[in-house]
Amino acid sequence: MHLLFVTNDAYVPHMATTLCSIFENNMDMDFCVHVMATNISDDNLRKLQQFVKSYHHELDVKVINPDELEIDLSICGKWGIFPSLKLYAVDLYPEVDRMLYVDADMICLGSLKEIDDLDMSNWYVAASPDEEGSSRHKARLSMPCDAFYGCAGLMYFNLDNWRKHNVRQACFAYFNDPKNRNIIQWGEQDVINKVCIERIYPLNLKFNMFSHYWLHHGQAVPKRYLEQWEANKKHPVIIHYIDSVKPWFKDNGFPYKKHYWHYHALTPWKGQTYGYSNEYQGKKDSFKKTIKNILHKLGVKKYDYCYDC
């Protein structure tokens, strides 16, 4: 299976942690790991090469200069260019027909064989559904309310069909059309869902379970997929740490951050720490959240923004 990641040097340890979780839980699969990096230090590149080699997989790293790209960087969304780099896969990897893009803030806890075995002949891409609020995205993009809108954090691309049907060109045309400047809010995710409408295979929710799905209020879980959520919430294949307070920050309160640290400890970056997030409000606020979490877990009082796991 061909995997695709996009990163900068700072995110390499987190990308390696995601990779480690995939390798460890898919020992029966062979992977070729493709990395688009806007920059990567010699030290991190050496560590990454040795790490992937230790699992007997292949690594291909391409350094990308964002200033040379066709995409209008001003409308890429709050994450900048990184997620949108996946649109270039069809050009940069002409020998690859299928490729699984994975965000670097995910942890894999199960097999990816189900994705690898998909019949993608009639599809441009496969993705799990986005959160419940995606109904607003569809309205903004003038998509039918019953259309599928997927999360671009994990996408399985049929690059062969992208070439045959000029999907990349259609995506760029939509991306760069001035009249869409105020319509696009979620970068390439909006673009792919709009351009590939009715050609996106809906993956099971288990392949992209957002961290805030476990919050007590449950408002983010897509209502159409509640059965999939109930069936997989104890054993997700992919956990997506979607919030800005990532699991590597000290102030992250998600109990399943333990999975991140388990696999991080198996990488060459073991022991490296990352401090607090930009949203950290000090020890007093942290103490209050700890007390709330304890009361919530004991069932003394339930809080909407505490986790049910």
Legacy VTK file of the C-alpha trace (Angstrom):
# vtk DataFile Version 3.0
C-alpha trace
ASCII
DATASET POLYDATA
POINTS 309 float
0.000 0.000 0.000
1.206 3.486 -0.854
0.894 6.004 1.994
1.098 9.767 1.637
1.985 12.318 4.315
2.618 16.047 4.101
4.700 17.753 6.744
7.231 20.323 7.764
10.258 19.632 9.934
8.442 20.354 13.216
5.768 17.752 12.482
8.130 14.920 11.527
8.084 13.304 15.020
4.272 13.265 14.999
4.153 11.891 11.471
6.564 9.147 12.540
4.288 8.342 15.487
1.333 7.941 13.116
3.482 5.760 10.862
4.563 3.632 13.801
0.948 2.949 14.741
0.198 1.896 11.158
3.246 -0.372 10.945
2.603 -2.017 14.316
-1.031 -2.812 13.563
-0.522 -3.914 9.958
2.369 -6.330 10.134
0.875 -8.316 7.249
1.127 -5.391 4.813
3.945 -3.810 2.824
4.085 -0.025 2.653
5.761 2.543 0.480
5.721 5.800 2.437
5.669 8.991 0.374
6.353 12.256 2.172
5.895 15.766 0.798
7.865 18.065 3.091
8.129 21.830 2.868
11.331 21.469 4.854
13.098 18.692 6.760
16.385 18.760 8.647
19.184 16.337 7.868
18.850 14.856 11.357
15.117 14.250 11.097
15.482 12.833 7.587
18.175 10.409 8.751
16.051 9.287 11.714
12.995 8.848 9.524
14.911 6.822 6.946
16.341 4.517 9.605
12.957 4.165 11.305
11.051 3.162 8.149
13.870 0.820 7.135
13.726 -0.891 10.544
10.187 -2.035 9.665
11.362 -3.140 6.186
9.208 -0.614 4.334
10.164 1.923 1.654
10.479 5.698 2.059
10.315 8.421 -0.579
10.724 12.060 0.526
10.109 15.027 -1.761
10.881 18.572 -0.616
8.214 20.972 -1.911
8.504 24.730 -2.358
4.974 26.155 -1.751
5.845 29.319 -3.681
6.068 27.269 -6.868
2.557 25.808 -6.601
-0.530 26.700 -8.618
-2.851 26.851 -5.615
-3.862 30.246 -4.258
-2.298 29.953 -0.800
-4.502 32.722 0.605
-7.566 30.468 0.546
-6.032 27.230 1.800
-7.664 27.580 5.214
-6.244 27.894 8.701
-3.879 24.938 8.187
-2.071 26.612 5.306
-0.711 24.717 2.352
0.011 21.370 4.004
-3.286 19.454 3.563
-3.738 20.876 0.057
-0.457 19.346 -1.095
-2.301 16.050 -1.498
-3.808 17.461 -4.705
-0.374 17.181 -6.312
-0.052 13.438 -5.698
-1.390 12.553 -9.135
1.455 14.518 -10.764
4.284 13.752 -8.363
3.678 9.998 -8.314
2.810 9.046 -11.914
3.599 5.378 -11.299
1.123 5.043 -8.409
-2.538 4.149 -9.060
-3.835 4.011 -5.463
-2.626 6.036 -2.492
-3.831 6.513 1.080
-3.352 10.017 2.435
-3.120 10.198 6.248
-2.979 13.281 8.484
-0.071 13.397 10.925
-2.398 13.824 13.920
-3.883 10.347 13.655
-3.217 7.054 15.393
-4.015 3.721 13.771
-5.239 0.957 16.095
-6.368 -1.638 13.570
-6.059 -3.111 10.112
-6.117 -1.083 6.889
-6.698 -4.164 4.713
-10.369 -3.271 4.257
-9.336 -0.029 2.571
-6.591 -1.691 0.558
-9.080 -4.255 -0.765
-11.698 -1.718 -1.905
-12.915 -1.849 -5.482
-12.287 1.777 -6.456
-12.957 1.394 -10.172
-15.991 3.712 -10.103
-14.684 6.156 -7.500
-12.235 9.062 -7.420
-11.565 8.929 -3.692
-12.754 7.235 -0.496
-13.259 9.033 2.814
-15.110 8.747 6.103
-17.940 11.200 6.778
-17.137 14.544 8.325
-18.714 15.625 11.609
-22.391 16.582 12.025
-21.685 20.241 11.194
-20.777 19.329 7.629
-24.374 20.110 6.630
-23.355 23.772 6.750
-20.421 23.064 4.431
-22.700 21.429 1.874
-25.047 24.417 1.925
-22.135 26.804 1.467
-20.848 24.783 -1.482
-24.321 24.489 -3.058
-24.277 20.719 -2.641
-27.519 18.747 -2.099
-28.329 18.276 1.586
-28.216 14.483 1.180
-24.854 14.511 -0.623
-21.857 12.858 0.992
-19.261 15.218 2.509
-16.085 13.483 3.669
-13.213 14.471 5.915
-9.953 14.965 4.022
-7.837 13.852 6.998
-7.775 10.325 5.615
-8.470 9.790 1.937
-7.852 6.840 -0.342
-7.161 8.168 -3.832
-7.789 6.404 -7.114
-5.059 8.339 -8.907
-5.648 6.338 -12.072
-9.167 7.771 -12.315
-7.863 11.228 -11.423
-5.648 11.057 -14.490
-8.324 9.638 -16.789
-10.931 12.247 -15.792
-8.653 15.269 -15.199
-9.790 15.572 -11.582
-6.688 17.447 -10.464
-7.250 20.086 -13.143
-10.902 20.432 -12.092
-9.842 20.841 -8.447
-7.322 23.547 -9.309
-9.849 25.341 -11.516
-12.328 25.444 -8.645
-9.637 26.359 -6.130
-8.373 29.308 -8.147
-11.659 30.679 -9.505
-12.070 34.170 -7.965
-15.807 33.673 -7.449
-15.069 30.767 -5.081
-12.729 32.773 -2.866
-15.430 33.453 -0.267
-17.021 30.032 -0.619
-14.016 27.851 0.193
-13.397 27.720 3.937
-11.863 24.275 4.458
-9.246 24.305 1.720
-8.877 21.184 -0.369
-11.509 19.359 1.686
-14.201 21.656 0.300
-12.737 21.436 -3.180
-12.521 17.636 -3.298
-16.042 17.196 -1.958
-17.448 19.672 -4.478
-15.534 18.454 -7.536
-15.812 14.734 -6.744
-19.481 14.778 -5.728
-21.093 11.339 -6.253
-17.638 9.877 -6.858
-16.547 9.649 -3.192
-16.773 6.194 -1.657
-18.067 6.516 1.936
-15.695 4.735 4.292
-16.941 3.485 7.630
-16.683 6.037 10.432
-14.186 3.761 12.197
-11.469 4.945 9.822
-11.682 8.568 10.997
-13.015 8.871 14.552
-12.619 12.475 15.712
-11.398 12.898 19.282
-14.302 15.157 20.178
-16.791 12.422 19.208
-16.147 11.056 22.712
-17.253 14.278 24.418
-20.290 13.750 26.638
-22.596 16.013 24.636
-22.109 13.892 21.492
-23.077 16.794 19.259
-20.249 16.291 16.770
-21.085 12.675 15.895
-22.815 12.615 12.478
-26.382 11.520 13.194
-26.646 9.460 9.993
-23.738 7.334 11.218
-24.659 6.827 14.886
-24.839 3.048 14.394
-21.269 3.031 13.093
-20.192 5.207 16.019
-21.804 2.906 18.603
-20.306 -0.158 16.946
-16.753 1.209 16.826
-16.283 3.724 19.650
-14.547 1.152 21.858
-12.389 -0.213 19.047
-11.760 2.492 16.402
-9.329 1.793 13.589
-8.208 5.433 13.329
-8.376 8.083 16.046
-8.125 11.593 14.628
-6.930 14.134 17.196
-8.850 16.865 15.455
-8.715 19.548 18.150
-6.059 22.256 18.290
-4.766 20.899 21.613
-2.978 17.897 20.151
-2.201 14.775 22.216
1.468 15.683 22.485
0.675 18.824 24.495
0.639 18.606 28.284
-2.754 20.315 28.509
-4.528 17.749 26.330
-7.254 16.081 28.423
-8.349 13.331 26.018
-7.859 9.944 27.754
-6.957 8.272 24.458
-3.890 10.454 24.092
-2.216 7.464 25.733
-2.227 5.768 22.328
-0.174 8.603 20.848
2.468 8.302 23.567
2.575 4.520 23.284
3.633 4.691 19.643
5.748 7.822 20.089
7.884 5.796 22.498
8.639 3.346 19.685
10.093 6.032 17.396
13.570 7.619 17.329
11.952 10.687 18.983
11.204 8.762 22.174
11.550 11.040 25.226
11.010 14.258 23.285
8.401 16.550 24.848
6.377 19.408 23.364
5.210 21.606 26.238
1.809 23.265 26.353
-0.492 24.363 23.550
-1.250 27.980 22.715
-4.617 27.504 24.426
-3.129 26.654 27.827
-4.524 28.995 30.471
-2.352 28.123 33.428
-2.301 25.751 36.395
-5.529 27.055 37.962
-7.573 26.348 34.842
-5.848 22.982 34.428
-6.701 22.046 38.019
-10.381 22.894 37.478
-10.501 20.707 34.384
-8.863 17.837 36.291
-11.491 18.029 39.033
-14.293 18.114 36.454
-12.854 15.060 34.725
-12.678 13.151 38.008
-16.268 14.027 38.962
-17.417 13.125 35.451
-15.659 9.763 35.466
-17.061 8.916 38.922
-20.550 9.873 37.787
-20.950 12.515 40.492
-21.757 15.132 37.855
-21.715 14.968 34.078
-20.109 17.750 32.006
-20.693 18.246 28.293
-17.022 18.880 27.578
-15.672 15.862 29.432
-14.918 12.597 27.673
-16.963 9.404 27.956
-14.060 6.987 27.649
LINES 1 310
309 0 1 2 3 4 5 6 7 8 9 10 11 12 13 14 15 16 17 18 19 20 21 22 23 24 25 26 27 28 29 30 31 32 33 34 35 36 37 38 39 40 41 42 43 44 45 46 47 48 49 50 51 52 53 54 55 56 57 58 59 60 61 62 63 64 65 66 67 68 69 70 71 72 73 74 75 76 77 78 79 80 81 82 83 84 85 86 87 88 89 90 91 92 93 94 95 96 97 98 99 100 101 102 103 104 105 106 107 108 109 110 111 112 113 114 115 116 117 118 119 120 121 122 123 124 125 126 127 128 129 130 131 132 133 134 135 136 137 138 139 140 141 142 143 144 145 146 147 148 149 150 151 152 153 154 155 156 157 158 159 160 161 162 163 164 165 166 167 168 169 170 171 172 173 174 175 176 177 178 179 180 181 182 183 184 185 186 187 188 189 190 191 192 193 194 195 196 197 198 199 200 201 202 203 204 205 206 207 208 209 210 211 212 213 214 215 216 217 218 219 220 221 222 223 224 225 226 227 228 229 230 231 232 233 234 235 236 237 238 239 240 241 242 243 244 245 246 247 248 249 250 251 252 253 254 255 256 257 258 259 260 261 262 263 264 265 266 267 268 269 270 271 272 273 274 275 276 277 278 279 280 281 282 283 284 285 286 287 288 289 290 291 292 293 294 295 296 297 298 299 300 301 302 303 304 305 306 307 308
